[in-house]
């Protein structure tokens, strides 16, 4: 497990080894204006962490970074002129998918783990990408007109399709809760229920 700490001064990534319970501190480059570390994602080989960096967790712009777990060597993938967040590694470790506000709408993009230019995967709006285990598709949570459904886009041909049909159902599709295995797609659905209460507006004077 890994998470970001020390975000007010010099940030670091705390790594917890579940088998032993031991934790270690992984330093990352100090960026006075971009010390919030979010959305950490391990590479398939367990050597690198991808994550976003911004002024705060609510910042309008975020950079994508990679940091090697063994020695803290870090590489900046995107320049931070847009909100680039939610990185997800391809199964072969060659690509990082992410969602970004670059372009006309918030959509899903990918960039080589070696650096270079990012390319858009989706035509419509989407966020929180997750790769299929064979690397041929990227699943994502729809936004805008696609909200409350999980979608998929093929890497070859960029064909998009809806995986779920939840439109009109009571509740909302939760973010940060999308996972896949060889057979199933896992996601969280939040049904927000409430009670109706009555409060008396005019109080009767006490005798």
Buried (B, 14 or more C-beta within 10 A) or exposed (E): EBEBEBBEEBBBBBBEEEEEEEEEEBBBBEBEEBBBBBBBBBBEEEEBBBBBBBBEBEBEBBBBBBBBBEEBEBBBBBEBEBBBBBBBBBEEEEBBBBBBBBEEBBBBBBBBBEEEEBEBBBEBBBBBBBBBEEEEBBBBBBBEEBBBBBBBBBBEEEEBEEBBEBEEEEEBBEBEEBEBEEEEBEBEBEEEEEEEEEEEEEEEEEE
